[in-house]
Amino acid sequence: MTTLPAGLSRPEFDRLIAAFVDALGVESVIADATRLREYRDPYTYRESDEFDAAAVVTPTTTEQVQAVVRIANRFGVHLWTISQGRNNTYGGPAPRLRGCVIVSLREMNKVVEIDDELAYAVVEPGVRWFDLYEALQASGGRLWSSIPDLGWGSVVGNSLDYGVGYSPNGDHASQLCGMEVVLPDGSVLHTGMGAATGNANWHTYPHAFGPSLEGLFKQSNFGIVTKVGVWLMRRPQRYTVCWVRFVGLDRLEHVVEALRSLMHEGVVLNLPMLNRGLEVDEHGMSVVVPGSDAWSGRFALYGRATMIDTAYAIIEEEFAGIDGVQLIRRDFDGTDHSGPSNHDERVQRGIPDMDLLDPNMLPFGADTAHLDLSPIGTARGTDTVRLQKLMDDLYSRHHRASVGGILLNKRHALHVSTTFYDPRDPAEAAAVFEAYGQMVDELAEAGYLPYRTNLQNMDRVANKFDFGGGAQLRFVETLKDAIDPNGVLAPGKSGIWPRALRQDQAVPEEKGAV
Ligand SMILES: Cc1cc2nc3c(=O)[nH]c(=O)nc-3n(C[C@H](O)[C@H](O)[C@H](O)COP(=O)(O)OP(=O)(O)OC[C@H]3O[C@@H](n4cnc5c(N)ncnc54)[C@H](O)[C@@H]3O)c2cc1C
């Protein structure tokens, strides 16, 4: 049965669909209930209709996106934007509010520009990591992109949601420079230097004259990003994958201190990933050993051969002071595409794959769902161990097995964790989300908050940002009401609701999980 947008009768809905068809063409509008099921998050309970969309529209140009936004204002319906909509576990393509119309930008998939000299590309939102990699290769392979673990997501969706990768440009949100945005009234804004017509520094200068607006379009609901510049790195002469192997949390503290120091010194430039229960052989092949307290830290060096050898000597010196730590390195020429032969070697080199979704590696095969909980700690060794112990304790008290890792930045550490479950089992799905909510509460009590969350918990997490009686949320709600008075764009994203829907939202404790 079709889910109707709130407040719309069936005849009004039919007129809405006709308006979309008129603007985009019949191929670009989906209102069929069976096809709409594909737009559920595969990582929530399969039969739940809690986050079902009313329709999907697939514009192919910025002008069509503008038309969609204007139609939404006219009919008083809500939109939810996806670029590829592969944000599985955080909601996938599904909207926070049932009955939204999904604006899928999958067909806006052009790599608009590649600038070899200044090392950036300009992409439309449907461009996947696979597409960007192929375009860079086709244009001579002189530039590398940072990528996340899976290649099927979009550069824009991942980066706007503060996604992460593993190269020197691994903090993806901070690599975006110069956006084209359709605002809630259907007008178009260029951010930064692009606000001056024809300015050549739209994708090179990261700030603006006056306040910088780009942050407003990240993890938010103030606009639909239709084009963006993304900074890349130049292909190095040599690429060296490094592993540091050790056992136990005591050593973790010292390894974090050493790696952070190497990052601040400018020796390690990318974002190291530390994984527990992973053992690495001398060929750089990693094997999962569940329950083991063996750790492996993965990082890489990029540059001229002489620089890399010097950097590696410094790294050996740094780790020589820690007992029981082993280093491994594997060298590749910068032009060698086939040499990096496993996921760990490829992902830090910007070669996308889908290895982590290999059904043979997952407990429920292709039907495996997972729920991610990823709080932020500081990059201090002691704090890393404290948060790791807290996560272990939480998962154990909630009787959930988990796997995870620590993505180290210069100043903070993302503790990425996941628990697997069968999304065909309603009781299991409910239990997993119930445990998640409680763990978020307990982490917040201890001073830790996630950097990203799922649809079910956006209000819960938003409410943890309570300084000044919720001053941040009040501020963004004020903005929301001013620029989107009809609340057309993504109501509820990151806990930001338009005025008309605010009072309808239950307090987090009262919400059902699935
Ligand atoms: C096994 C596995 C491994 C993963 N590894 C990683 C990883 O290494 N790093 C990582 O970051 N994530 C990872 N993820 C999470 C997720 O798969 C990726 O972040 C994925 O790239 C997000 O999907 P997307 O790019 O299609 O984003 P989308 O689903 O298209 O977008 C995400 C959100 O951003 C907003 N948005 C999207 N497009 C626009 C737009 N044009 N304008 C305004 N707002 C917009 C919407 O709110 C949307 O819900 C992993 C997931 C799995 C299952």
The ligand as an SDF file (V2000), in Angstrom:
LIG
                    3D

 53 58  0  0  0  0  0  0  0  0999 V2000
   30.7750   -2.3740    5.3700 C   0  0  0  0  0  0  0  0  0  0  0  0
   30.6350   -0.8790    5.4430 C   0  0  0  0  0  0  0  0  0  0  0  0
   31.7720   -0.0910    5.4910 C   0  0  0  0  0  0  0  0  0  0  0  0
   31.6600    1.2910    5.5450 C   0  0  0  0  0  0  0  0  0  0  0  0
   32.8080    2.0330    5.5860 N   0  0  0  0  0  0  0  0  0  0  0  0
   32.7270    3.3590    5.6660 C   0  0  0  0  0  0  0  0  0  0  0  0
   33.9090    4.1420    5.6950 C   0  0  0  0  0  0  0  0  0  0  0  0
   35.0290    3.6400    5.5870 O   0  0  0  0  0  0  0  0  0  0  0  0
   33.7760    5.4950    5.8260 N   0  0  0  0  0  0  0  0  0  0  0  0
   32.5500    6.0790    5.8880 C   0  0  0  0  0  0  0  0  0  0  0  0
   32.4930    7.3120    5.9930 O   0  0  0  0  0  0  0  0  0  0  0  0
   31.4320    5.3710    5.8430 N   0  0  0  0  0  0  0  0  0  0  0  0
   31.4660    4.0350    5.7280 C   0  0  0  0  0  0  0  0  0  0  0  0
   30.3080    3.3110    5.6700 N   0  0  0  0  0  0  0  0  0  0  0  0
   29.0040    4.0130    5.7330 C   0  0  0  0  0  0  0  0  0  0  0  0
   28.3830    4.3480    4.3250 C   0  0  0  0  0  0  0  0  0  0  0  0
   28.3300    3.2030    3.5270 O   0  0  0  0  0  0  0  0  0  0  0  0
   29.1430    5.3770    3.5280 C   0  0  0  0  0  0  0  0  0  0  0  0
   29.3830    6.5370    4.2600 O   0  0  0  0  0  0  0  0  0  0  0  0
   28.4400    5.7460    2.2270 C   0  0  0  0  0  0  0  0  0  0  0  0
   29.3800    6.3520    1.3710 O   0  0  0  0  0  0  0  0  0  0  0  0
   27.2880    6.7100    2.3960 C   0  0  0  0  0  0  0  0  0  0  0  0
   26.4080    6.5700    1.3220 O   0  0  0  0  0  0  0  0  0  0  0  0
   26.2090    7.6530    0.1770 P   0  0  0  0  0  0  0  0  0  0  0  0
   27.5170    8.1840   -0.2260 O   0  0  0  0  0  0  0  0  0  0  0  0
   25.4110    6.9760   -0.8580 O   0  0  0  0  0  0  0  0  0  0  0  0
   25.4280    8.7850    0.9470 O   0  0  0  0  0  0  0  0  0  0  0  0
   23.8840    9.1580    0.8660 P   0  0  0  0  0  0  0  0  0  0  0  0
   23.0660    8.0740    1.4820 O   0  0  0  0  0  0  0  0  0  0  0  0
   23.5360    9.5780   -0.4930 O   0  0  0  0  0  0  0  0  0  0  0  0
   23.8950   10.4490    1.7840 O   0  0  0  0  0  0  0  0  0  0  0  0
   24.0570   10.4160    3.1730 C   0  0  0  0  0  0  0  0  0  0  0  0
   23.2050   11.5320    3.7890 C   0  0  0  0  0  0  0  0  0  0  0  0
   23.7390   12.8070    3.4040 O   0  0  0  0  0  0  0  0  0  0  0  0
   22.6810   13.7290    3.0690 C   0  0  0  0  0  0  0  0  0  0  0  0
   22.8250   14.0690    1.6420 N   0  0  0  0  0  0  0  0  0  0  0  0
   23.1840   13.2130    0.6550 C   0  0  0  0  0  0  0  0  0  0  0  0
   23.2970   13.8680   -0.5010 N   0  0  0  0  0  0  0  0  0  0  0  0
   22.9970   15.1490   -0.2600 C   0  0  0  0  0  0  0  0  0  0  0  0
   22.9620   16.3110   -1.0870 C   0  0  0  0  0  0  0  0  0  0  0  0
   23.2900   16.2360   -2.3730 N   0  0  0  0  0  0  0  0  0  0  0  0
   22.6140   17.4760   -0.5220 N   0  0  0  0  0  0  0  0  0  0  0  0
   22.3170   17.5540    0.7910 C   0  0  0  0  0  0  0  0  0  0  0  0
   22.3460   16.4900    1.6350 N   0  0  0  0  0  0  0  0  0  0  0  0
   22.6810   15.2960    1.1050 C   0  0  0  0  0  0  0  0  0  0  0  0
   21.3860   13.0220    3.3630 C   0  0  0  0  0  0  0  0  0  0  0  0
   20.9600   13.3590    4.6640 O   0  0  0  0  0  0  0  0  0  0  0  0
   21.7500   11.5480    3.3060 C   0  0  0  0  0  0  0  0  0  0  0  0
   20.9630   10.7600    4.1420 O   0  0  0  0  0  0  0  0  0  0  0  0
   30.3820    1.9190    5.5880 C   0  0  0  0  0  0  0  0  0  0  0  0
   29.2360    1.1150    5.5390 C   0  0  0  0  0  0  0  0  0  0  0  0
   29.3590   -0.2550    5.4520 C   0  0  0  0  0  0  0  0  0  0  0  0
   28.1110   -1.0710    5.3460 C   0  0  0  0  0  0  0  0  0  0  0  0
  1  2  1  0
  2  3  1  0
  2 52  2  0
  3  4  2  0
  4  5  1  0
  4 50  1  0
  5  6  2  0
  6  7  1  0
  6 13  1  0
  7  8  2  0
  7  9  1  0
  9 10  1  0
 10 11  2  0
 10 12  1  0
 12 13  2  0
 13 14  1  0
 14 15  1  0
 14 50  1  0
 15 16  1  0
 16 17  1  0
 16 18  1  0
 18 19  1  0
 18 20  1  0
 20 21  1  0
 20 22  1  0
 22 23  1  0
 23 24  1  0
 24 25  2  0
 24 26  1  0
 24 27  1  0
 27 28  1  0
 28 29  2  0
 28 30  1  0
 28 31  1  0
 31 32  1  0
 32 33  1  0
 33 34  1  0
 33 48  1  0
 34 35  1  0
 35 36  1  0
 35 46  1  0
 36 37  1  0
 36 45  1  0
 37 38  2  0
 38 39  1  0
 39 40  1  0
 39 45  2  0
 40 41  1  0
 40 42  2  0
 42 43  1  0
 43 44  2  0
 44 45  1  0
 46 47  1  0
 46 48  1  0
 48 49  1  0
 50 51  2  0
 51 52  1  0
 52 53  1  0
M  END
$$$$
